[in-house]
């Protein structure tokens, strides 16, 4: 089981909850405007780009690999 925390410094930290250690990092492509939502081995959140457009993204855990992007 993993948790994902917004560090507030443009990075999302992936933590292995059972061992209490950092398992990875996600560099979102924009400002994170929603809390990260973990579902199984995936995490989703919405980012806002400088031009104001919003994109939802889904990443694989614990690698942080981008799986999907969608318009919000």
N, CA, C, O and CB atoms as a CASP TS submission, in Angstrom:
PFRMAT TS
TARGET T0000
AUTHOR 0000-0000-0000
METHOD Language model
MODEL 1
PARENT N/A
ATOM      1  N   UNK     1       0.843  -1.172   0.000  1.00  0.00           N
ATOM      2  CA  UNK     1       0.000   0.000   0.000  1.00  0.00           C
ATOM      3  C   UNK     1       0.893   1.241   0.000  1.00  0.00           C
ATOM      4  O   UNK     1       1.911   1.306   0.689  1.00  0.00           O
ATOM      5  CB  UNK     1      -0.962  -0.005   1.220  1.00  0.00           C
ATOM      6  N   UNK     2       0.472   2.220  -0.799  1.00  0.00           N
ATOM      7  CA  UNK     2       1.244   3.455  -0.936  1.00  0.00           C
ATOM      8  C   UNK     2       0.382   4.664  -0.596  1.00  0.00           C
ATOM      9  O   UNK     2      -0.839   4.644  -0.754  1.00  0.00           O
ATOM     10  CB  UNK     2       1.808   3.586  -2.363  1.00  0.00           C
ATOM     11  N   UNK     3       1.043   5.710  -0.130  1.00  0.00           N
ATOM     12  CA  UNK     3       0.397   7.002   0.049  1.00  0.00           C
ATOM     13  C   UNK     3       1.193   8.008  -0.772  1.00  0.00           C
ATOM     14  O   UNK     3       2.373   7.801  -1.053  1.00  0.00           O
ATOM     15  CB  UNK     3       0.322   7.418   1.571  1.00  0.00           C
ATOM     16  N   UNK     4       0.536   9.097  -1.152  1.00  0.00           N
ATOM     17  CA  UNK     4       1.197  10.131  -1.946  1.00  0.00           C
ATOM     18  C   UNK     4       0.946  11.469  -1.267  1.00  0.00           C
ATOM     19  O   UNK     4      -0.192  11.815  -0.951  1.00  0.00           O
ATOM     20  CB  UNK     4       0.679  10.141  -3.430  1.00  0.00           C
ATOM     21  N   UNK     5       2.035  12.225  -1.043  1.00  0.00           N
ATOM     22  CA  UNK     5       1.962  13.499  -0.345  1.00  0.00           C
ATOM     23  C   UNK     5       2.508  14.610  -1.229  1.00  0.00           C
ATOM     24  O   UNK     5       3.555  14.456  -1.858  1.00  0.00           O
ATOM     25  CB  UNK     5       2.734  13.437   0.983  1.00  0.00           C
ATOM     26  N   UNK     6       1.798  15.725  -1.275  1.00  0.00           N
ATOM     27  CA  UNK     6       2.280  16.916  -1.968  1.00  0.00           C
ATOM     28  C   UNK     6       3.282  17.607  -1.050  1.00  0.00           C
ATOM     29  O   UNK     6       2.934  18.005   0.062  1.00  0.00           O
ATOM     30  CB  UNK     6       1.096  17.883  -2.358  1.00  0.00           C
ATOM     31  N   UNK     7       4.511  17.749  -1.504  1.00  0.00           N
ATOM     32  CA  UNK     7       5.549  18.368  -0.677  1.00  0.00           C
ATOM     33  C   UNK     7       5.408  19.882  -0.630  1.00  0.00           C
ATOM     34  O   UNK     7       6.035  20.536   0.204  1.00  0.00           O
ATOM     35  CB  UNK     7       6.927  17.996  -1.199  1.00  0.00           C
ATOM     36  N   UNK     8       4.586  20.453  -1.525  1.00  0.00           N
ATOM     37  CA  UNK     8       4.443  21.896  -1.587  1.00  0.00           C
ATOM     38  C   UNK     8       5.574  22.573  -2.338  1.00  0.00           C
ATOM     39  O   UNK     8       5.616  23.800  -2.430  1.00  0.00           O
ATOM     40  CB  UNK     8       4.357  22.452  -0.210  1.00  0.00           C
ATOM     41  N   UNK     9       6.489  21.782  -2.873  1.00  0.00           N
ATOM     42  CA  UNK     9       7.649  22.321  -3.587  1.00  0.00           C
ATOM     43  C   UNK     9       7.712  21.790  -5.012  1.00  0.00           C
ATOM     44  O   UNK     9       8.795  21.630  -5.575  1.00  0.00           O
ATOM     45  CB  UNK     9       8.943  21.977  -2.843  1.00  0.00           C
ATOM     46  N   UNK    10       6.544  21.518  -5.593  1.00  0.00           N
ATOM     47  CA  UNK    10       6.487  21.047  -6.969  1.00  0.00           C
ATOM     48  C   UNK    10       6.770  19.568  -7.136  1.00  0.00           C
ATOM     49  O   UNK    10       7.035  19.121  -8.252  1.00  0.00           O
ATOM     50  CB  UNK    10       7.442  21.812  -7.787  1.00  0.00           C
ATOM     51  N   UNK    11       6.723  18.804  -6.072  1.00  0.00           N
ATOM     52  CA  UNK    11       6.972  17.366  -6.132  1.00  0.00           C
ATOM     53  C   UNK    11       5.925  16.624  -5.305  1.00  0.00           C
ATOM     54  O   UNK    11       5.433  17.137  -4.300  1.00  0.00           O
ATOM     55  CB  UNK    11       8.399  17.034  -5.628  1.00  0.00           C
ATOM     56  N   UNK    12       5.593  15.416  -5.740  1.00  0.00           N
ATOM     57  CA  UNK    12       4.730  14.533  -4.963  1.00  0.00           C
ATOM     58  C   UNK    12       5.583  13.357  -4.502  1.00  0.00           C
ATOM     59  O   UNK    12       6.262  12.716  -5.304  1.00  0.00           O
ATOM     60  CB  UNK    12       3.483  14.049  -5.802  1.00  0.00           C
ATOM     61  N   UNK    13       5.539  13.083  -3.210  1.00  0.00           N
ATOM     62  CA  UNK    13       6.353  12.018  -2.631  1.00  0.00           C
ATOM     63  C   UNK    13       5.509  10.756  -2.493  1.00  0.00           C
ATOM     64  O   UNK    13       4.424  10.789  -1.913  1.00  0.00           O
ATOM     65  CB  UNK    13       6.932  12.445  -1.254  1.00  0.00           C
ATOM     66  N   UNK    14       6.018   9.632  -3.034  1.00  0.00           N
ATOM     67  CA  UNK    14       5.358   8.332  -2.917  1.00  0.00           C
ATOM     68  C   UNK    14       5.978   7.609  -1.729  1.00  0.00           C
ATOM     69  O   UNK    14       7.192   7.411  -1.675  1.00  0.00           O
ATOM     70  CB  UNK    14       5.499   7.487  -4.240  1.00  0.00           C
ATOM     71  N   UNK    15       5.125   7.212  -0.769  1.00  0.00           N
ATOM     72  CA  UNK    15       5.607   6.562   0.448  1.00  0.00           C
ATOM     73  C   UNK    15       5.018   5.161   0.542  1.00  0.00           C
ATOM     74  O   UNK    15       3.814   4.972   0.372  1.00  0.00           O
ATOM     75  CB  UNK    15       5.242   7.393   1.706  1.00  0.00           C
ATOM     76  N   UNK    16       5.879   4.180   0.813  1.00  0.00           N
ATOM     77  CA  UNK    16       5.431   2.819   1.084  1.00  0.00           C
ATOM     78  C   UNK    16       4.902   2.814   2.520  1.00  0.00           C
ATOM     79  O   UNK    16       5.682   2.867   3.471  1.00  0.00           O
ATOM     80  CB  UNK    16       6.601   1.756   0.879  1.00  0.00           C
ATOM     81  N   UNK    17       3.589   2.751   2.674  1.00  0.00           N
ATOM     82  CA  UNK    17       2.969   2.907   3.993  1.00  0.00           C
ATOM     83  C   UNK    17       3.315   1.765   4.938  1.00  0.00           C
ATOM     84  O   UNK    17       3.396   1.978   6.147  1.00  0.00           O
ATOM     85  CB  UNK    17       1.466   3.004   3.850  1.00  0.00           C
ATOM     86  N   UNK    18       3.521   0.567   4.419  1.00  0.00           N
ATOM     87  CA  UNK    18       3.803  -0.570   5.298  1.00  0.00           C
ATOM     88  C   UNK    18       5.222  -0.517   5.867  1.00  0.00           C
ATOM     89  O   UNK    18       5.459  -0.982   6.982  1.00  0.00           O
ATOM     90  CB  UNK    18       3.599  -1.878   4.540  1.00  0.00           C
ATOM     91  N   UNK    19       6.167   0.047   5.109  1.00  0.00           N
ATOM     92  CA  UNK    19       7.549   0.124   5.574  1.00  0.00           C
ATOM     93  C   UNK    19       7.933   1.515   6.059  1.00  0.00           C
ATOM     94  O   UNK    19       8.954   1.677   6.727  1.00  0.00           O
ATOM     95  CB  UNK    19       8.482  -0.298   4.474  1.00  0.00           C
ATOM     96  N   UNK    20       7.115   2.535   5.724  1.00  0.00           N
ATOM     97  CA  UNK    20       7.398   3.888   6.181  1.00  0.00           C
ATOM     98  C   UNK    20       8.570   4.553   5.491  1.00  0.00           C
ATOM     99  O   UNK    20       9.218   5.429   6.064  1.00  0.00           O
ATOM    100  CB  UNK    20       7.647   3.871   7.629  1.00  0.00           C
ATOM    101  N   UNK    21       8.851   4.137   4.249  1.00  0.00           N
ATOM    102  CA  UNK    21       9.973   4.732   3.519  1.00  0.00           C
ATOM    103  C   UNK    21       9.494   5.335   2.198  1.00  0.00           C
ATOM    104  O   UNK    21       8.458   4.949   1.656  1.00  0.00           O
ATOM    105  CB  UNK    21      11.070   3.677   3.259  1.00  0.00           C
ATOM    106  N   UNK    22      10.272   6.283   1.701  1.00  0.00           N
ATOM    107  CA  UNK    22       9.952   6.888   0.420  1.00  0.00           C
ATOM    108  C   UNK    22      10.227   5.884  -0.687  1.00  0.00           C
ATOM    109  O   UNK    22      11.306   5.296  -0.750  1.00  0.00           O
ATOM    110  CB  UNK    22      10.761   8.187   0.200  1.00  0.00           C
ATOM    111  N   UNK    23       9.229   5.689  -1.571  1.00  0.00           N
ATOM    112  CA  UNK    23       9.362   4.709  -2.642  1.00  0.00           C
ATOM    113  C   UNK    23       9.560   5.360  -4.003  1.00  0.00           C
ATOM    114  O   UNK    23       9.944   4.689  -4.962  1.00  0.00           O
ATOM    115  CB  UNK    23       8.147   3.820  -2.678  1.00  0.00           C
ATOM    116  N   UNK    24       9.302   6.660  -4.094  1.00  0.00           N
ATOM    117  CA  UNK    24       9.458   7.345  -5.374  1.00  0.00           C
ATOM    118  C   UNK    24       9.012   8.780  -5.293  1.00  0.00           C
ATOM    119  O   UNK    24       8.570   9.257  -4.247  1.00  0.00           O
ATOM    120  CB  UNK    24       8.685   6.632  -6.454  1.00  0.00           C
ATOM    121  N   UNK    25       9.135   9.473  -6.434  1.00  0.00           N
ATOM    122  CA  UNK    25       8.766  10.880  -6.535  1.00  0.00           C
ATOM    123  C   UNK    25       8.087  11.102  -7.885  1.00  0.00           C
ATOM    124  O   UNK    25       8.482  10.522  -8.896  1.00  0.00           O
ATOM    125  CB  UNK    25      10.018  11.809  -6.373  1.00  0.00           C
ATOM    126  N   UNK    26       7.060  11.950  -7.882  1.00  0.00           N
ATOM    127  CA  UNK    26       6.395  12.346  -9.125  1.00  0.00           C
ATOM    128  C   UNK    26       6.626  13.840  -9.305  1.00  0.00           C
ATOM    129  O   UNK    26       6.437  14.626  -8.376  1.00  0.00           O
ATOM    130  CB  UNK    26       4.852  11.999  -9.102  1.00  0.00           C
ATOM    131  N   UNK    27       7.034  14.222 -10.509  1.00  0.00           N
ATOM    132  CA  UNK    27       7.177  15.636 -10.861  1.00  0.00           C
ATOM    133  C   UNK    27       5.979  16.018 -11.719  1.00  0.00           C
ATOM    134  O   UNK    27       5.979  15.764 -12.923  1.00  0.00           O
ATOM    135  CB  UNK    27       8.535  15.915 -11.616  1.00  0.00           C
ATOM    136  N   UNK    28       4.955  16.627 -11.117  1.00  0.00           N
ATOM    137  CA  UNK    28       3.773  16.980 -11.903  1.00  0.00           C
ATOM    138  C   UNK    28       4.090  18.062 -12.925  1.00  0.00           C
ATOM    139  O   UNK    28       4.937  18.924 -12.691  1.00  0.00           O
ATOM    140  CB  UNK    28       2.644  17.446 -10.985  1.00  0.00           C
ATOM    141  N   UNK    29       3.407  18.008 -14.054  1.00  0.00           N
ATOM    142  CA  UNK    29       3.624  18.982 -15.129  1.00  0.00           C
ATOM    143  C   UNK    29       2.658  20.145 -14.957  1.00  0.00           C
ATOM    144  O   UNK    29       1.771  20.350 -15.785  1.00  0.00           O
ATOM    145  CB  UNK    29       3.444  18.325 -16.527  1.00  0.00           C
ATOM    146  N   UNK    30       2.830  20.902 -13.884  1.00  0.00           N
ATOM    147  CA  UNK    30       1.973  22.028 -13.558  1.00  0.00           C
ATOM    148  C   UNK    30       1.747  22.088 -12.055  1.00  0.00           C
ATOM    149  O   UNK    30       2.343  21.325 -11.295  1.00  0.00           O
ATOM    150  CB  UNK    30       0.635  21.929 -14.303  1.00  0.00           C
ATOM    151  N   UNK    31       0.874  23.008 -11.635  1.00  0.00           N
ATOM    152  CA  UNK    31       0.563  23.175 -10.216  1.00  0.00           C
ATOM    153  C   UNK    31      -0.539  22.203  -9.812  1.00  0.00           C
ATOM    154  O   UNK    31      -1.607  22.188 -10.425  1.00  0.00           O
ATOM    155  CB  UNK    31       0.138  24.635  -9.912  1.00  0.00           C
ATOM    156  N   UNK    32      -0.293  21.399  -8.797  1.00  0.00           N
ATOM    157  CA  UNK    32      -1.282  20.428  -8.318  1.00  0.00           C
ATOM    158  C   UNK    32      -2.397  21.194  -7.602  1.00  0.00           C
ATOM    159  O   UNK    32      -2.138  21.931  -6.650  1.00  0.00           O
ATOM    160  CB  UNK    32      -0.622  19.361  -7.360  1.00  0.00           C
ATOM    161  N   UNK    33      -3.647  21.014  -8.070  1.00  0.00           N
ATOM    162  CA  UNK    33      -4.763  21.771  -7.487  1.00  0.00           C
ATOM    163  C   UNK    33      -5.788  20.881  -6.791  1.00  0.00           C
ATOM    164  O   UNK    33      -6.766  21.384  -6.239  1.00  0.00           O
ATOM    165  CB  UNK    33      -5.452  22.577  -8.563  1.00  0.00           C
ATOM    166  N   UNK    34      -5.577  19.567  -6.809  1.00  0.00           N
ATOM    167  CA  UNK    34      -6.441  18.661  -6.055  1.00  0.00           C
ATOM    168  C   UNK    34      -5.564  17.740  -5.219  1.00  0.00           C
ATOM    169  O   UNK    34      -4.403  17.517  -5.564  1.00  0.00           O
ATOM    170  CB  UNK    34      -7.370  17.837  -7.005  1.00  0.00           C
ATOM    171  N   UNK    35      -6.090  17.208  -4.138  1.00  0.00           N
ATOM    172  CA  UNK    35      -5.293  16.239  -3.373  1.00  0.00           C
ATOM    173  C   UNK    35      -5.082  14.975  -4.208  1.00  0.00           C
ATOM    174  O   UNK    35      -5.969  14.585  -4.967  1.00  0.00           O
ATOM    175  CB  UNK    35      -5.989  15.890  -2.020  1.00  0.00           C
ATOM    176  N   UNK    36      -3.931  14.337  -4.078  1.00  0.00           N
ATOM    177  CA  UNK    36      -3.708  13.073  -4.776  1.00  0.00           C
ATOM    178  C   UNK    36      -4.662  11.993  -4.250  1.00  0.00           C
ATOM    179  O   UNK    36      -4.824  11.837  -3.040  1.00  0.00           O
ATOM    180  CB  UNK    36      -2.238  12.619  -4.615  1.00  0.00           C
ATOM    181  N   UNK    37      -5.290  11.249  -5.169  1.00  0.00           N
ATOM    182  CA  UNK    37      -6.212  10.182  -4.791  1.00  0.00           C
ATOM    183  C   UNK    37      -5.586   8.848  -5.190  1.00  0.00           C
ATOM    184  O   UNK    37      -5.379   8.581  -6.374  1.00  0.00           O
ATOM    185  CB  UNK    37      -7.617  10.373  -5.466  1.00  0.00           C
ATOM    186  N   UNK    38      -5.285   8.009  -4.188  1.00  0.00           N
ATOM    187  CA  UNK    38      -4.683   6.702  -4.434  1.00  0.00           C
ATOM    188  C   UNK    38      -5.784   5.663  -4.550  1.00  0.00           C
ATOM    189  O   UNK    38      -6.686   5.597  -3.714  1.00  0.00           O
ATOM    190  CB  UNK    38      -3.686   6.324  -3.308  1.00  0.00           C
ATOM    191  N   UNK    39      -5.697   4.847  -5.605  1.00  0.00           N
ATOM    192  CA  UNK    39      -6.635   3.749  -5.822  1.00  0.00           C
ATOM    193  C   UNK    39      -5.817   2.534  -6.244  1.00  0.00           C
ATOM    194  O   UNK    39      -5.404   2.433  -7.399  1.00  0.00           O
ATOM    195  CB  UNK    39      -7.727   4.116  -6.905  1.00  0.00           C
ATOM    196  N   UNK    40      -5.582   1.617  -5.318  1.00  0.00           N
ATOM    197  CA  UNK    40      -4.765   0.441  -5.620  1.00  0.00           C
ATOM    198  C   UNK    40      -3.330   0.846  -5.888  1.00  0.00           C
ATOM    199  O   UNK    40      -2.671   1.433  -5.030  1.00  0.00           O
ATOM    200  CB  UNK    40      -5.332  -0.321  -6.823  1.00  0.00           C
ATOM    201  N   UNK    41      -2.840   0.528  -7.096  1.00  0.00           N
ATOM    202  CA  UNK    41      -1.454   0.864  -7.450  1.00  0.00           C
ATOM    203  C   UNK    41      -1.398   2.048  -8.415  1.00  0.00           C
ATOM    204  O   UNK    41      -0.492   2.140  -9.243  1.00  0.00           O
ATOM    205  CB  UNK    41      -0.752  -0.352  -8.074  1.00  0.00           C
ATOM    206  N   UNK    42      -2.385   2.963  -8.299  1.00  0.00           N
ATOM    207  CA  UNK    42      -2.416   4.164  -9.122  1.00  0.00           C
ATOM    208  C   UNK    42      -2.753   5.380  -8.268  1.00  0.00           C
ATOM    209  O   UNK    42      -3.373   5.267  -7.211  1.00  0.00           O
ATOM    210  CB  UNK    42      -3.432   4.011 -10.264  1.00  0.00           C
ATOM    211  N   UNK    43      -2.332   6.545  -8.751  1.00  0.00           N
ATOM    212  CA  UNK    43      -2.696   7.810  -8.093  1.00  0.00           C
ATOM    213  C   UNK    43      -3.142   8.786  -9.179  1.00  0.00           C
ATOM    214  O   UNK    43      -2.558   8.844 -10.261  1.00  0.00           O
ATOM    215  CB  UNK    43      -1.486   8.402  -7.252  1.00  0.00           C
ATOM    216  N   UNK    44      -4.184   9.546  -8.869  1.00  0.00           N
ATOM    217  CA  UNK    44      -4.693  10.550  -9.810  1.00  0.00           C
ATOM    218  C   UNK    44      -4.759  11.904  -9.122  1.00  0.00           C
ATOM    219  O   UNK    44      -4.999  11.996  -7.918  1.00  0.00           O
ATOM    220  CB  UNK    44      -6.090  10.147 -10.354  1.00  0.00           C
ATOM    221  N   UNK    45      -4.542  12.955  -9.911  1.00  0.00           N
ATOM    222  CA  UNK    45      -4.659  14.326  -9.408  1.00  0.00           C
ATOM    223  C   UNK    45      -4.798  15.253 -10.601  1.00  0.00           C
ATOM    224  O   UNK    45      -4.549  14.863 -11.742  1.00  0.00           O
ATOM    225  CB  UNK    45      -3.425  14.726  -8.525  1.00  0.00           C
ATOM    226  N   UNK    46      -5.207  16.503 -10.318  1.00  0.00           N
ATOM    227  CA  UNK    46      -5.391  17.506 -11.367  1.00  0.00           C
ATOM    228  C   UNK    46      -4.311  18.571 -11.227  1.00  0.00           C
ATOM    229  O   UNK    46      -4.023  19.045 -10.128  1.00  0.00           O
ATOM    230  CB  UNK    46      -6.811  18.144 -11.292  1.00  0.00           C
ATOM    231  N   UNK    47      -3.721  18.937 -12.361  1.00  0.00           N
ATOM    232  CA  UNK    47      -2.735  20.015 -12.387  1.00  0.00           C
ATOM    233  C   UNK    47      -3.259  21.154 -13.253  1.00  0.00           C
ATOM    234  O   UNK    47      -4.019  20.947 -14.198  1.00  0.00           O
ATOM    235  CB  UNK    47      -1.367  19.507 -12.919  1.00  0.00           C
ATOM    236  N   UNK    48      -2.829  22.363 -12.899  1.00  0.00           N
ATOM    237  CA  UNK    48      -3.182  23.539 -13.686  1.00  0.00           C
ATOM    238  C   UNK    48      -1.920  24.073 -14.344  1.00  0.00           C
ATOM    239  O   UNK    48      -0.907  24.282 -13.677  1.00  0.00           O
ATOM    240  CB  UNK    48      -3.859  24.633 -12.804  1.00  0.00           C
ATOM    241  N   UNK    49      -1.982  24.292 -15.652  1.00  0.00           N
ATOM    242  CA  UNK    49      -0.848  24.818 -16.398  1.00  0.00           C
ATOM    243  C   UNK    49      -0.834  26.345 -16.307  1.00  0.00           C
ATOM    244  O   UNK    49      -1.845  26.948 -15.948  1.00  0.00           O
ATOM    245  CB  UNK    49      -0.902  24.357 -17.877  1.00  0.00           C
ATOM    246  N   UNK    50       0.289  26.971 -16.623  1.00  0.00           N
ATOM    247  CA  UNK    50       0.379  28.439 -16.535  1.00  0.00           C
ATOM    248  C   UNK    50      -0.681  29.171 -17.368  1.00  0.00           C
ATOM    249  O   UNK    50      -1.076  30.283 -17.014  1.00  0.00           O
ATOM    250  CB  UNK    50       1.752  28.888 -16.980  1.00  0.00           C
ATOM    251  N   UNK    51      -1.149  28.561 -18.472  1.00  0.00           N
ATOM    252  CA  UNK    51      -2.169  29.214 -19.300  1.00  0.00           C
ATOM    253  C   UNK    51      -3.587  29.029 -18.753  1.00  0.00           C
ATOM    254  O   UNK    51      -4.550  29.503 -19.355  1.00  0.00           O
ATOM    255  CB  UNK    51      -2.101  28.676 -20.716  1.00  0.00           C
ATOM    256  N   UNK    52      -3.718  28.341 -17.614  1.00  0.00           N
ATOM    257  CA  UNK    52      -5.011  28.171 -16.966  1.00  0.00           C
ATOM    258  C   UNK    52      -5.718  26.873 -17.287  1.00  0.00           C
ATOM    259  O   UNK    52      -6.718  26.552 -16.646  1.00  0.00           O
ATOM    260  CB  UNK    52      -5.885  29.286 -17.332  1.00  0.00           C
ATOM    261  N   UNK    53      -5.229  26.104 -18.270  1.00  0.00           N
ATOM    262  CA  UNK    53      -5.866  24.826 -18.590  1.00  0.00           C
ATOM    263  C   UNK    53      -5.606  23.824 -17.473  1.00  0.00           C
ATOM    264  O   UNK    53      -4.574  23.872 -16.804  1.00  0.00           O
ATOM    265  CB  UNK    53      -5.349  24.275 -19.942  1.00  0.00           C
ATOM    266  N   UNK    54      -6.554  22.919 -17.284  1.00  0.00           N
ATOM    267  CA  UNK    54      -6.443  21.908 -16.232  1.00  0.00           C
ATOM    268  C   UNK    54      -6.426  20.526 -16.871  1.00  0.00           C
ATOM    269  O   UNK    54      -7.209  20.225 -17.772  1.00  0.00           O
ATOM    270  CB  UNK    54      -7.612  22.029 -15.209  1.00  0.00           C
ATOM    271  N   UNK    55      -5.507  19.691 -16.377  1.00  0.00           N
ATOM    272  CA  UNK    55      -5.381  18.317 -16.877  1.00  0.00           C
ATOM    273  C   UNK    55      -5.358  17.352 -15.701  1.00  0.00           C
ATOM    274  O   UNK    55      -4.661  17.577 -14.711  1.00  0.00           O
ATOM    275  CB  UNK    55      -4.099  18.152 -17.745  1.00  0.00           C
ATOM    276  N   UNK    56      -6.119  16.284 -15.819  1.00  0.00           N
ATOM    277  CA  UNK    56      -6.044  15.208 -14.855  1.00  0.00           C
ATOM    278  C   UNK    56      -4.970  14.235 -15.299  1.00  0.00           C
ATOM    279  O   UNK    56      -4.795  13.999 -16.494  1.00  0.00           O
ATOM    280  CB  UNK    56      -7.406  14.500 -14.697  1.00  0.00           C
ATOM    281  N   UNK    57      -4.254  13.672 -14.345  1.00  0.00           N
ATOM    282  CA  UNK    57      -3.220  12.697 -14.671  1.00  0.00           C
ATOM    283  C   UNK    57      -3.344  11.491 -13.748  1.00  0.00           C
ATOM    284  O   UNK    57      -3.748  11.608 -12.591  1.00  0.00           O
ATOM    285  CB  UNK    57      -1.811  13.328 -14.558  1.00  0.00           C
ATOM    286  N   UNK    58      -2.987  10.333 -14.289  1.00  0.00           N
ATOM    287  CA  UNK    58      -2.948   9.098 -13.518  1.00  0.00           C
ATOM    288  C   UNK    58      -1.543   8.521 -13.639  1.00  0.00           C
ATOM    289  O   UNK    58      -1.002   8.408 -14.739  1.00  0.00           O
ATOM    290  CB  UNK    58      -4.031   8.074 -14.013  1.00  0.00           C
ATOM    291  N   UNK    59      -0.959   8.159 -12.507  1.00  0.00           N
ATOM    292  CA  UNK    59       0.409   7.632 -12.464  1.00  0.00           C
ATOM    293  C   UNK    59       0.418   6.269 -11.776  1.00  0.00           C
ATOM    294  O   UNK    59      -0.396   5.993 -10.894  1.00  0.00           O
ATOM    295  CB  UNK    59       1.359   8.618 -11.728  1.00  0.00           C
ATOM    296  N   UNK    60       1.349   5.435 -12.197  1.00  0.00           N
ATOM    297  CA  UNK    60       1.535   4.105 -11.618  1.00  0.00           C
ATOM    298  C   UNK    60       2.350   4.227 -10.330  1.00  0.00           C
ATOM    299  O   UNK    60       3.276   5.034 -10.249  1.00  0.00           O
ATOM    300  CB  UNK    60       2.239   3.149 -12.630  1.00  0.00           C
ATOM    301  N   UNK    61       2.005   3.428  -9.334  1.00  0.00           N
ATOM    302  CA  UNK    61       2.763   3.392  -8.080  1.00  0.00           C
ATOM    303  C   UNK    61       3.515   2.076  -7.979  1.00  0.00           C
ATOM    304  O   UNK    61       2.954   1.049  -8.361  1.00  0.00           O
ATOM    305  CB  UNK    61       1.829   3.578  -6.857  1.00  0.00           C
ATOM    306  N   UNK    62       4.727   2.040  -7.498  1.00  0.00           N
ATOM    307  CA  UNK    62       5.493   3.137  -6.903  1.00  0.00           C
ATOM    308  C   UNK    62       6.403   3.873  -7.888  1.00  0.00           C
ATOM    309  O   UNK    62       7.131   4.777  -7.479  1.00  0.00           O
ATOM    310  CB  UNK    62       6.323   2.607  -5.779  1.00  0.00           C
ATOM    311  N   UNK    63       6.380   3.512  -9.177  1.00  0.00           N
ATOM    312  CA  UNK    63       7.339   4.104 -10.126  1.00  0.00           C
ATOM    313  C   UNK    63       7.068   5.563 -10.447  1.00  0.00           C
ATOM    314  O   UNK    63       7.996   6.314 -10.745  1.00  0.00           O
ATOM    315  CB  UNK    63       7.335   3.321 -11.400  1.00  0.00           C
ATOM    316  N   UNK    64       5.785   5.980 -10.388  1.00  0.00           N
ATOM    317  CA  UNK    64       5.435   7.342 -10.760  1.00  0.00           C
ATOM    318  C   UNK    64       5.244   7.525 -12.248  1.00  0.00           C
ATOM    319  O   UNK    64       5.031   8.645 -12.712  1.00  0.00           O
ATOM    320  CB  UNK    64       6.480   8.277 -10.282  1.00  0.00           C
ATOM    321  N   UNK    65       5.317   6.431 -13.012  1.00  0.00           N
ATOM    322  CA  UNK    65       5.177   6.487 -14.464  1.00  0.00           C
ATOM    323  C   UNK    65       3.787   6.996 -14.859  1.00  0.00           C
ATOM    324  O   UNK    65       2.779   6.547 -14.313  1.00  0.00           O
ATOM    325  CB  UNK    65       5.431   5.100 -15.078  1.00  0.00           C
ATOM    326  N   UNK    66       3.739   7.933 -15.808  1.00  0.00           N
ATOM    327  CA  UNK    66       2.471   8.482 -16.295  1.00  0.00           C
ATOM    328  C   UNK    66       1.723   7.412 -17.075  1.00  0.00           C
ATOM    329  O   UNK    66       2.268   6.824 -18.009  1.00  0.00           O
ATOM    330  CB  UNK    66       2.709   9.737 -17.180  1.00  0.00           C
ATOM    331  N   UNK    67       0.462   7.156 -16.688  1.00  0.00           N
ATOM    332  CA  UNK    67      -0.379   6.162 -17.359  1.00  0.00           C
ATOM    333  C   UNK    67      -1.356   6.842 -18.305  1.00  0.00           C
ATOM    334  O   UNK    67      -1.551   6.394 -19.435  1.00  0.00           O
ATOM    335  CB  UNK    67      -1.142   5.311 -16.330  1.00  0.00           C
ATOM    336  N   UNK    68      -1.977   7.937 -17.836  1.00  0.00           N
ATOM    337  CA  UNK    68      -3.046   8.559 -18.602  1.00  0.00           C
ATOM    338  C   UNK    68      -3.143  10.045 -18.270  1.00  0.00           C
ATOM    339  O   UNK    68      -2.830  10.468 -17.158  1.00  0.00           O
ATOM    340  CB  UNK    68      -4.385   7.860 -18.325  1.00  0.00           C
ATOM    341  N   UNK    69      -3.581  10.826 -19.250  1.00  0.00           N
ATOM    342  CA  UNK    69      -3.891  12.238 -19.055  1.00  0.00           C
ATOM    343  C   UNK    69      -5.278  12.488 -19.609  1.00  0.00           C
ATOM    344  O   UNK    69      -5.668  11.875 -20.603  1.00  0.00           O
ATOM    345  CB  UNK    69      -2.832  13.162 -19.742  1.00  0.00           C
ATOM    346  N   UNK    70      -6.028  13.376 -18.983  1.00  0.00           N
ATOM    347  CA  UNK    70      -7.368  13.687 -19.466  1.00  0.00           C
ATOM    348  C   UNK    70      -7.716  15.134 -19.134  1.00  0.00           C
ATOM    349  O   UNK    70      -7.287  15.670 -18.112  1.00  0.00           O
ATOM    350  CB  UNK    70      -8.408  12.726 -18.852  1.00  0.00           C
ATOM    351  N   UNK    71      -8.497  15.758 -20.009  1.00  0.00           N
ATOM    352  CA  UNK    71      -8.927  17.145 -19.780  1.00  0.00           C
ATOM    353  C   UNK    71      -9.943  17.223 -18.680  1.00  0.00           C
ATOM    354  O   UNK    71     -10.814  16.361 -18.562  1.00  0.00           O
ATOM    355  CB  UNK    71      -9.501  17.751 -21.048  1.00  0.00           C
ATOM    356  N   UNK    72      -9.835  18.268 -17.860  1.00  0.00           N
ATOM    357  CA  UNK    72     -10.773  18.469 -16.761  1.00  0.00           C
ATOM    358  C   UNK    72     -11.581  19.715 -17.040  1.00  0.00           C
ATOM    359  O   UNK    72     -12.442  20.084 -16.241  1.00  0.00           O
ATOM    360  CB  UNK    72     -10.039  18.580 -15.400  1.00  0.00           C
TER
END
